[in-house]
Amino acid sequence: MEQVLLVEIDRCWGCKACQVACKQAHQTQPGPGGVEVQAVEGPGAEPSCDYIPVMCQHCSDASCAKACPRGAIKRGAAGEQLIDDALCIGCGLCVRACPFGAVYLRPDTGRAEKCDLCAVRRAQGLVPACAQHCLGRAITLCDVEEVRRRTAGRHVWSMGRVAYVSEQVIFPTKGYV
């Protein structure tokens, strides 16, 4: 069953519970992590702000994977883009190639890291840590048909295994689930 991480922007409070949960699940050092919540100011005269959890999109045509000279970034069985730590040389080309800023070099190892859609947790029958701990239930792991049903009539933006949805246009439309 093909699954997608659905992010409902209108439900995100900006609490960063997803960010903390990701760091704890992956025992990541201080600094960047697999999820970074960004604040985006809304257009118009009335002040408004949307919070957007930004993570690896697990793109169908991943520029990070293409940029890696060692072939360390490969598609996993569930369609996610995974980094083989043994092959990564820490050159940073994948970091520069990612248009979402979702790949980073770990300060402790110097090797690339990013969201892996909690591959280990999912293999144990669990949902990704960001989805489990999201207080506003803005992040959920769904099959593709459920994503289509839940996003009908709303603005959807997707590049791979992550789909963002909102009542208003926040992202440019580049693809649909």
Backbone torsions as a table, in degrees:
resi	resn	phi	psi	omega
1	MET	NA	123.9	179.8
2	GLU	-75.5	126.2	-178.2
3	GLN	-118.9	150.9	-178.3
4	VAL	-132.1	143.0	173.0
5	LEU	-86.1	114.0	-178.4
6	LEU	-95.2	125.3	178.9
7	VAL	-115.2	110.9	178.7
8	GLU	-93.3	98.1	-173.4
9	ILE	-57.5	-37.3	-178.4
10	ASP	-65.5	-15.7	179.9
11	ARG	-98.7	-9.4	-177.4
12	CYS	-77.6	127.5	-179.1
13	TRP	-93.8	-10.7	-176.3
14	GLY	79.8	20.8	-175.9
15	CYS	-74.8	-19.2	179.5
16	LYS	69.1	18.6	175.7
17	ALA	-61.1	-35.8	178.8
18	CYS	-63.7	-40.6	-179.7
19	GLN	-63.6	-46.5	179.6
20	VAL	-65.8	-44.1	-179.4
21	ALA	-61.0	-40.2	178.8
22	CYS	-62.7	-47.6	-179.8
23	LYS	-61.0	-42.3	-179.8
24	GLN	-68.1	-41.1	-178.8
25	ALA	-64.5	-32.8	-176.9
26	HIS	-105.2	3.6	179.8
27	GLN	49.1	47.6	-177.4
28	THR	-79.6	142.9	176.8
29	GLN	-65.4	162.8	173.4
30	PRO	-55.7	148.2	-177.5
31	GLY	118.5	-153.9	-177.6
32	PRO	-61.4	158.3	178.0
33	GLY	-143.9	-175.6	-177.5
34	GLY	-68.4	-23.3	177.6
35	VAL	-130.0	133.5	174.5
36	GLU	-129.9	118.3	179.4
37	VAL	-82.3	123.5	-179.6
38	GLN	-113.0	143.2	176.3
39	ALA	-96.1	130.5	179.4
40	VAL	-122.6	118.3	179.3
41	GLU	-73.3	136.7	-178.7
42	GLY	-78.3	156.6	177.2
43	PRO	-76.9	165.9	175.1
44	GLY	101.8	173.9	-176.1
45	ALA	-73.7	-34.0	-179.9
46	GLU	-78.5	129.8	178.1
47	PRO	-65.9	133.0	176.8
48	SER	-151.0	158.4	-179.1
49	CYS	-146.9	133.7	173.2
50	ASP	-110.1	144.9	176.4
51	TYR	-108.7	131.0	-174.8
52	ILE	-127.1	114.4	173.9
53	PRO	-72.2	115.0	-177.8
54	VAL	-103.4	125.8	177.7
55	MET	-142.6	174.8	176.5
56	CYS	-54.7	135.0	-179.4
57	GLN	-86.9	-8.3	-177.9
58	HIS	52.1	51.7	-173.9
59	CYS	-54.2	145.3	175.8
60	SER	-63.8	-36.8	179.6
61	ASP	-121.8	74.7	-169.1
62	ALA	-73.3	117.3	178.9
63	SER	-67.5	-30.1	178.5
64	CYS	-64.5	-42.3	179.8
65	ALA	-66.0	-39.9	178.9
66	LYS	-65.2	-34.0	-176.5
67	ALA	-77.5	-20.4	-175.1
68	CYS	-72.3	118.1	-178.2
69	PRO	-72.2	-15.9	-178.0
70	ARG	-103.3	-3.5	-178.1
71	GLY	67.3	33.0	-176.7
72	ALA	-77.6	-15.0	-179.6
73	ILE	-107.3	117.2	-175.7
74	LYS	-133.6	155.8	178.3
75	ARG	-76.9	130.5	177.7
76	GLY	-84.5	178.3	-177.2
77	ALA	-62.3	-29.5	-179.0
78	ALA	-94.8	10.3	178.6
79	GLY	90.4	-1.5	-179.8
80	GLU	-80.9	153.2	176.0
81	GLN	-90.0	122.3	-177.1
82	LEU	-118.0	145.2	178.0
83	ILE	-100.1	126.0	174.8
84	ASP	-86.7	104.8	-175.4
85	ASP	-58.5	-32.1	-178.7
86	ALA	-69.4	-25.8	-179.9
87	LEU	-93.5	-21.3	-176.9
88	CYS	-68.7	131.0	178.5
89	ILE	-105.6	1.5	176.8
90	GLY	72.0	27.8	-177.9
91	CYS	-72.5	-23.7	177.8
92	GLY	83.8	3.6	179.7
93	LEU	-64.2	-35.0	177.9
94	CYS	-67.1	-35.3	178.6
95	VAL	-61.5	-46.5	-179.5
96	ARG	-70.4	-29.0	-176.7
97	ALA	-78.7	-24.9	-176.3
98	CYS	-72.5	118.3	-179.1
99	PRO	-73.1	-8.2	-177.2
100	PHE	-105.1	-3.2	-177.8
101	GLY	66.2	28.7	-173.3
102	ALA	-94.0	-8.1	177.9
103	VAL	-107.4	138.2	-179.3
104	TYR	-142.6	162.2	175.0
105	LEU	-96.2	128.6	178.6
106	ARG	-66.0	132.0	179.4
107	PRO	-62.7	-31.3	-175.9
108	ASP	-81.8	-32.3	-177.2
109	THR	-110.5	-21.8	-176.1
110	GLY	76.3	5.9	-179.3
111	ARG	-100.2	157.8	-178.3
112	ALA	-69.8	146.8	176.4
113	GLU	-150.2	155.4	178.9
114	LYS	-168.0	177.1	175.6
115	CYS	-58.7	133.8	175.3
116	ASP	-115.3	19.2	-175.6
117	LEU	55.9	30.2	179.4
118	CYS	51.3	54.6	-177.5
119	ALA	-53.4	-41.9	-179.5
120	VAL	-66.8	-44.7	178.6
121	ARG	-61.8	-44.1	-179.2
122	ARG	-64.8	-34.8	176.9
123	ALA	-64.9	-23.5	177.7
124	GLN	-92.0	5.4	179.2
125	GLY	84.9	11.6	179.5
126	LEU	-98.8	161.0	174.7
127	VAL	-86.7	162.6	175.7
128	PRO	-55.5	146.7	-177.0
129	ALA	-57.2	-38.4	-179.0
130	CYS	-62.2	-39.7	179.7
131	ALA	-71.6	-41.0	-178.7
132	GLN	-62.5	-37.4	-172.7
133	HIS	-101.8	3.6	179.8
134	CYS	-68.2	114.6	-176.2
135	LEU	-67.0	-34.4	-179.3
136	GLY	-89.3	1.2	-176.5
137	ARG	55.8	37.8	178.8
138	ALA	-81.0	-22.4	-177.5
139	ILE	-115.1	122.4	177.8
140	THR	-139.6	149.4	175.0
141	LEU	-95.5	120.6	-174.0
142	CYS	-133.3	157.8	170.0
143	ASP	-79.3	163.3	-173.6
144	VAL	-58.8	-40.3	-179.9
145	GLU	-64.0	-39.2	177.8
146	GLU	-66.0	-37.5	177.1
147	VAL	-61.5	-45.5	179.2
148	ARG	-60.4	-42.8	180.0
149	ARG	-65.2	-45.2	-175.7
150	ARG	-74.9	-18.0	-177.1
151	THR	-106.0	1.6	-178.2
152	ALA	-54.5	128.5	177.6
153	GLY	79.1	4.7	179.9
154	ARG	-115.7	165.4	178.5
155	HIS	-79.1	126.4	-178.1
156	VAL	-123.1	139.1	177.7
157	TRP	-133.8	125.0	-178.4
158	SER	-150.7	142.9	176.5
159	MET	-119.4	-9.6	-176.1
160	GLY	-174.2	-112.3	-176.3
161	ARG	-93.7	4.5	177.8
162	VAL	-124.3	130.6	178.7
163	ALA	-123.0	129.8	176.1
164	TYR	-103.0	140.9	179.7
165	VAL	-137.3	144.9	179.8
166	SER	-155.2	158.3	174.9
167	GLU	-73.0	-21.9	-179.3
168	GLN	-122.4	162.8	179.3
169	VAL	-79.0	117.7	177.0
170	ILE	-114.5	-39.7	-179.8
171	PHE	-105.8	154.8	170.8
172	PRO	-68.2	145.9	-179.2
173	THR	-80.7	110.9	179.1
174	LYS	-114.5	-19.2	-178.5
175	GLY	-169.8	165.3	178.2
176	TYR	-129.4	152.1	176.7
177	VAL	-70.4	NA	NA
